[in-house]
Amino acid sequence: MDVLEKALNGERLSHAEIVSLYHLPLGDVAAVAHQLRLRRSDPQVVTFLIDRNINYTNVCNVACNFCAFYRTKRQSDAYTLDYEHISQKIRELEAVGGTRILMQGGVNPELPFDYYTGLLRHIKAHHPTIRIEAFSPEEILGFEKFFDMTADEILDRLIEAGLDGLPGAGGEILEDDVRAKAAPARIRTFDWFRILDIAQRKGLYTISTMVIGFGETLEQRASHLIKIRDQQDKALQEHQNGFAGFAMWTLQTENTRLAGKAPGATAYEYLQNLAVSRIALDNQPNIQASWPAQGFKVAQTALFYGANDVGSTMLEENVVSAAGGHTRHQATVRELIRIIHDAGYKPAQRNSHFQVIKPIDAVAFLEQPAHPV
């Protein structure tokens, strides 16, 4: 049976079959990916999220070669935000109807554990309607080392203080050969899945992620997808709480030590990998398009390559922008609605679980005067 026909029939593809998708005409792969997207999620609706990225510190001791955001504690522009500064950022999000903060930082050995638990309690006390998805697996691994606690203990204490979810950041390509070349001190594949699995067992929201363009092979891209798929199977079976969605973007290296050393990835590769991801990840209904790395037009095109979501407004984004990604690192609600409407879909605001919380009448909304957010 043809591999695309097999995928359309709902049959699971092997590693070799996933690799073979990369060698087929992209139009054929995209057509199948789109049909699967229409089956696995509401065929008329494309969702978006109103949120804000808050990077509470840029001090980090991991020093990834592809990161232009981190600083050592001695650099003049190193910072750690106090609670009130973070509250001010959240108030700005609340003013525009935002529902979530994605809060991450460097792996900062200077901060006590009480900083993190106190921060969570402060946010819950002053901003009770805002979901907190914070501290990537890389940060949790750092906490294990700094505070001599297990991830189990750390997450229990963070949950008690108010943590709602864990970002899926730090996944990049979950192949240790690639990771060792790009960032020798970066969290390894085993620990990434170990920490995400503990989080899922405890009921925390998580997403799966992927970054292409490190020079990884097609076989390694396929292996990454299968590892994500296997973890989703495990989490759904054992914890009834798997990845809510999948987000993929392209490596940005302009201002990093990988500039000129890693190839990055083109818009063609991005759309190809997105379509392959939709086919390979048969147990994840929600696939997110990435506009910060590739721009609005490519993100809109991605809605016909397997994506059913355009991500979030990202009222503040520092990590991708520091590395020299696309020229825009913030979107207005109006822009996201325009992208969705012009592609022929009905826009809807969602929550972190990809559940619709507010359908949008795009025609009426777009007839209103433009708003800066």
Secondary structure as UniProt FT lines:
FT   HELIX           3..8
FT   TURN            9..10
FT   HELIX           15..21
FT   TURN            22..23
FT   HELIX           26..40
FT   TURN            43..44
FT   STRAND          45..49
FT   STRAND          51..55
FT   TURN            65..66
FT   TURN            73..74
FT   TURN            76..77
FT   HELIX           83..95
FT   TURN            96..97
FT   STRAND          100..104
FT   TURN            109..110
FT   HELIX           113..126
FT   TURN            128..129
FT   STRAND          131..134
FT   HELIX           137..147
FT   HELIX           151..161
FT   TURN            169..170
FT   HELIX           176..182
FT   TURN            184..185
FT   HELIX           189..201
FT   TURN            202..203
FT   STRAND          208..212
FT   HELIX           218..238
FT   STRAND          246..250
FT   TURN            254..255
FT   TURN            257..261
FT   HELIX           267..280
FT   TURN            282..283
FT   STRAND          287..288
FT   HELIX           291..294
FT   HELIX           296..301
FT   HELIX           302..304
FT   TURN            305..306
FT   STRAND          309..312
FT   HELIX           319..322
FT   TURN            323..324
FT   HELIX           333..342
FT   TURN            343..344
FT   STRAND          346..350
FT   TURN            352..353
FT   STRAND          356..359
FT   HELIX           362..367
//
